[in-house]
Amino acid sequence: MDDVGDRGLRRELGVWDAIAVVVGAIVGVGIFFTPSRVVTLAGSGAGAMTAWVLGGLAAMTGALTFAALGMKFPRNGGQYIALREAYGRGLGFVYVVCNATAIQAGAIALIALLCVHNAAEALALPTLSPAAAGAGAAAFIVSLCAANILGVRWGKRIQNATALAKVCTLLVIVAVAAAFSDRSPSEVLEATSESNHGALSGVVAALVPVMFTFGGWQQVLWLGGEVKDPAKTLPRSVVAGVAAVVVIYILVNGAYLAMLGPAKVSGSAALAAEAVGEAIGDVAGRMVAAGVAVSAFGVLNAQLLSGPRLVLALARDGNFFAIFGRLHDRFATPVWAIVLLGGVACFILIMAGESGISAIDQILTGVVLVDGLFFALTGLAVPVLHLRAKRRGEVVGWGMTGLIAALIFVAVEIGVVVGAWLDPDVRSASLVGLAWIVAALTLYLVRFRRAEPENRTPSAD
């Protein structure tokens, strides 16, 4: 018999399943391309590797922060509940609505397109027209929506398989570098001529794309109501999953530099394919394209597995339209929340039209600051709730390690937001993100501010 969890949800996810969600949500398509940008900003192989190591340490502070929140709020929509408890219903509402209609829906649309294009390249198909690519992307989204509606068990099977496949792909790149590269350490770490920054400022600038490449571990907290023994499983899975990704990312970036050298990495438009191709020939391009397609498919599934649970938690609080708080009678899944997220992503695909990836990327660039801001606020929720509990004489629920990690994480995320703002492209596009916040806040004030939260999600077990 299924273990019934958070108000009718089924506790199907064990420790390994939750780790697969963490790994699958972090490891997307960015690691196949972002390292070129990191080397360009850092100005040298040494600077780039320093940025990845520092980013990994910062990601671990994020993991410890969200582990603390997972222990405190082991229910579906855990991050939303933390924001609600720390700052009130309005901010929790704005976060979930912005996430569902811009941050995550835009990411789903973009990742689906990248999945289609890389699958076509792996199969040696002719270049796809914008209409064909959009139709293929929509088909991927609809199929994964259907799989996740049929039950969290189907979603976790897809997640486990794709997480394993993408980790194996990255480890193959590392193995190829170990077997075929003959560059000396000095050649791997040498400077390029691409950066206008100094050594320290270059590393700081490079941390912005590094931290966004590490993002995604928070999504397992959204699934707390479907995790077995969540108060223990959530923190363990976040820390273990992030630690594994940090090690893999550092190894892979070392492999890129070892196979191509910093100058070629900096100038590469198809980094992973070029790196492997340098060692084993042109067939590598199709092999890597297949790996990117599988990786994109996996992170697409992670979005549609976890994201609807935030909407579910919001609706069950009485803070959103009630239909999105309902579970399917047979499958015990948030069917309408899944349809909402998938539907908005398909709508974005239609609106992007022939512009495709570039138009969607503009939307995501506009909400970069929104995403970073909510990350910082989530981290800040730990000391806010800590001080509030202390004043009331209550048990805090996390130790000094969690508190210190949260403060470091908040400082890092503020730095990422400031760094993103200093980028002229991000700053000009940020008006899109600000418009989304204003629209979400207006909806809350007009429609939901006075709503009675009759079915409020408990703040903790």
N, C-alpha and C positions, 0 to 999 in steps of 0.2 A: 504493500500500500504506500502511496506517496506520502511523504512527510509534509503535512500542511504547515505553512509558515505564516508570513505576515498577512493576516486577514484574507485567507483563501489562496494565497500564492503557494506554490509547491517548492519545497527546499530540495532542489535537484543538484545544486552546485557544491562540490567538495573543494578541498584545498587546491588540487591540481587544476580543476576547472576554473577556479577564481584566479590562479596564477596565469592561466591561459588568457583570461580576459585582460589582465594587466599587461602582459607581454603583447597580446594582439592589438590592444588599443594604442600602445606606445609605438610599436614597430609598424609603421605604415610605409609610405613611399618616400618619405623625407630622407631616410638614411641612404638611399640610392643616389640622391642629388645634392642635399644640403651641404655635405662636406666640402664641395667646391667653393661655395660661398664662405664657409668658415675659414678655409685656407686663404682666400682672397682678403678677408677682413683682418685675419691675424698676421698675414704678411710672411709667414714661414711655417715650415712643418712643425718646428718646436712650439711656436705660438698656437697653432691649431690643436696639437695634442694637449697642450696646457689647458686650452679652452674646454676640450672634451673631458679632461679629468676634473676640472673645476665644476663644469656643468653636471658631471656625474655625482660629485659630492653634494651639489645643490639639490639635485634630484633626490638624493637619499634623505636630505632634510625634509623635502616634500613628502617622501614616502613615510617618514616617521610622524609627520604632522597628520597625514590622512590616516595612518594607523591608529593614532590617538582618537581621531574623530570616529573611526570605524568601531572602536571599543565603546565609545560613548553613545553612538547612534547606529546600532546594528540593524537597521531597517531599510526598506526600499527608499531611495531618494535621500540617503544619509547626508550628502553634501547640502542639499536644499534644507533639510531639517536643521543642520548646524547653522546655516545662514539665517534661517527663520528665528531660531532660538537666540542667536547673538544680536540680531539687528531688527527683527520684526517681520511681519508678514509681507510688507510691501517690497522689501529688498529681495526676499526669497522668491516672490512672484516675478519680479523683473529678471532675476537670474534665469529662472526656468524658461520663461517665455523667450528671452533673447537667445538662450542656448538652443531651444527647440526650433525656432524660426529663422535663425541666422547662423550662429556658430556651428551647430551640428548639422543642420539641414544643408547649409552651404558646403560643409566638408563632405557630406554624403554625396552630393551632386558631383563635386570635383573628383573625389576618389573613384566614383563609378566611371567617370569619363576616362580617367587614367587607367583604370582596370581594362576598359574596352580597348583603348589604343595599344596597350602593352600586350593584351591577348592577341590582337590582330597582328602585331609585329612578331610575336612568338610563333604564330601559325603561318607567317609569310603571306598574309593577305594583302591585297592592294590598299593604298591609303584610303581610309574611310572618309566619306563626306560628313559634314557637321550633322546632317539629319540622321545618317546611319549611326554615327557615334552616339548621338543623343538617344536614339531608340534603343541601342544596345545597353547604354547606361541605365535607362529606365527599366529595361528588362531585368538587369541585375538587381536593381533596387526592389522591384516588385517580387522577384523570386525569393529574396532574402526576407522581405516582409512576410511572405507566405510561410516560409520555414519557421520564423520566429513566432508567428501566430499559432502554428501547430503545437507549440510547446517549447519551454525553455530547454528541454532535453535535446531538441533538434538544433537550437541555437548553440548550445554548448558543444555538440559534436562537430559542427562546422568550425567553431572557434578553436577547439583543441587541435583539429587536423591542420587548419591554416596556420596556427601559431607554431606548431612543430615544423611545418614546411618552410615558413619564413626564417625561423632560426637556423634550420639546416642550410638554407640558401646563403645566409650571411656567414655561417661557419665554412661553407665551401669556398667563399671568397678568401677567408683567412687561410684556409689550407692551401689554396692555389698560390697565395703570396709566399707562404712558408716554403713551398716546394720549388717555385720558379724564380723568385726575386733574388737578385745578387747585389742590390744597392747597399752601400755601407750606411751605418747610422748617421754619419755626417751628411750624406746625400739626402737621406729621408727627412732630416730636420732643418735643412738649409732654407735660406730666405728666398722669397720670390720678388719680382719687381712690380707686383700688382697692387700692393697696399700703400695708402697714403698715411696710415697711422704709424705711431711709434709702437715699440714692442708691447708695452703695458696697455696702451689705449686700444691697440689692435686686438689683444686678447679680450678686453672688456667688450668691445664691439662685437666680437665673434660669439660672445655668450648669448646674445639675443637669438640668433637662429639655432644655437645649440639647445637652449632651454625649450624652444618650441618643438624641436625634434624629440625631446625627452617627454613632452606632455602626453597625458592620456591615462595615467595611473588612477586618477580619481574615479573613473567610470565603474570600477568594481564596487565602490560604495553605493552607487545607485541601485545595485542588485542585492542589497543586504537582506531583503525579505525572502530571497530565493537561495540563500547560502546556508549550508548546514553549519550549526554552531557558529553563527556570524561574529559574535564578540571575540572569538579566538581566530576564526578563519580569515576574516577581513584584514586585520593588521598583519598576520603572517603572510598572506598572499601579496599585499601591497609591498611590503619590505622585500620579500623574496623575488617577486617579479621585477621590481625596479633594479635591485642589485644585479640580477641576471642580465637585464638590458644594458646597464652601465658597463659591465664587463665586455659584453658582445660589441657594443658601440666603440669602445676604446680599441679593441682588437681589430675591428673592421676598418676603422680610420687609419690605424697603423698599416693595415694591409694595402689600402688605397695608396698611401704615401710610398710604401715599399715597392709597389709595382709600377707606379707612374712618376713618382717624385713630386715635390710641392708645386713646381711650375705647371706641369701637365694637369695635376688635380685642380688647380685654381682655374685653368682655362677650359675644363671639360664641361660639355653640355650633356653627356651621357656617361657619367662617371663609372658606374659599376660595369657597364658593358665594355668601356674602354680599358678599364683596369684588368678585367679577366681576359679580354681580347689580346692585350699586350703579351699575355703568357701562353694562351692556348689557341689563339686564332679567331677568325671572324665568326665562327659558329657561336662564340660566347655571347654575341649580341642577342641572339634569339633565346639562348638559355637564360640570360639575365632578364630579358623582357618577360619570360614566363615566370621567373621568380618575383618580379615586380607585380605582375598581374595577380599572382596568388596572394602576395602580401597585401595588395590593395583590396582584394576580395575579403581577406580576413579582417582588416580594419573596418571595412564596410559593414561586415556582420557584427563586429563589436559595437559599432554605433547604433545599429538597429536592435541589438540585444539589450543594451544598457540604457540608451537615451529615453525610450518611452517610459521607463520606470520613474524618471524625474517628473514627467507630466502626470503619471499615475498618482504619485505622492502629493503633488500640488492639488489635483482634482479631489482626492480623498480628504484633503483638509477643508474642502468647501471653498477653496480659493480659485477654482477654475471651473469650466463647464463640466457638469456632473458626468456626462457621457464618457469623458476621458478617464474617469476613475473606475469604470466597470471592467470586470474580467469576463473572458469568454466562459460560458457555462461548462463547456466540455474540456477545454484546453488550459483553463486557469491562466490565461495570458492577457495583458492589457491591449486587446485587439484594436480599439479605437485610437489609443495613444500611438501604437505602431503605425496605423494608417495615417495619422496626422503627420508624423515625422517623415515617413516615406512619401506622402502626398506633397508636402511642402518642398522636399528635395526634387521631386519630379517637376513641380511648378517652376522651381529655379532653373532646371534644365531647359524648360520650354522658353522661359523669359531670356535665357542666355542666347538662344538661337544659334546663329552661325558664329557668333563670337566665342561660344563654347567655354573652354578652359580659362581664357583671358578674362572674360566677363565675371565668371564665378570667383576667380582669384582676386578680382577687384573687390568683390563683396567680402571675402575672407580677410583681405588686407585691411578693410575698413573696420572689422570687428576684432582685430588683433588686440587692440588696447582694451576692449571690453573683456575679452577672455583673460588677459593678464590681470586686469583690475579685480575680477571676481576670484581669481586664484589668490591674490593678495588678501582680499577680504575673508576668504575661507581660512587661510592661515591665521589671520588676526583673530578669527573666532575662537581659537584655542585660548589665548591669554584673556580675551574678553569673558568667556565662560568660566575660566579658571578663577578670575577675580570675583566674579559674581557668586560662584559657589563658595568661595572663601568667606565672603561677607555674610552669607547665609549659614555658615557653619556646616556646609554639606561636604560629602566626600567628592573630591575633584574628579577622580577617574583616570588621571594620567599623571606620570611622574615629572620630575624636573627635566628629564631628557626630552620628553615630548614638548614641553614648554619652550625650552631653549631652541630645539629644532624648528619649532613654529616661528619663532622670532627671526631666526636666520633665514628661513624660507620666505617670510614676508619681505625682508630686506632685499633678497634676491629678486623676487617678483616685482617689487617697486623699481629696482634697477632695470629689469627687462622692459617694463612699461615706459620708463624714461628713455631707455635706449631705442625703443621702437618709435617714440615720439620724435626723437632726433633725426629719424629717417624721413626725408621730405615726402617720399611716396606714401609712407604709412600715415604721416601727419595729415596730408591732404585727403586721404581716403577715410580717415577716422570720422569724418562727418557722417558717413554711413552708419558707423557704430553708434554715434551719439544720437542719430535719428531713431535708431532701433530702441535705444534706452528710453527716449522720450515717448515713443509710441507705446511701449510696454507699460511705462508708468502711467500714461494717460488712460490706457485700458483698465489698469488696476483701480485708479481713482474713480473712474466713471462707473465701472461695473462690479468690482469685487471688494472695494475697501470696506463697505458696510455689510458684506456677506457674513453670515454666522458660520464659523467653522465647526459645524455639528459633528463631522466625522474626523476631527483633527487627528493626525498621526501622532502617536505618543513620542515624546522626545527621547526616550530610552526604555530599555527593558525593565 
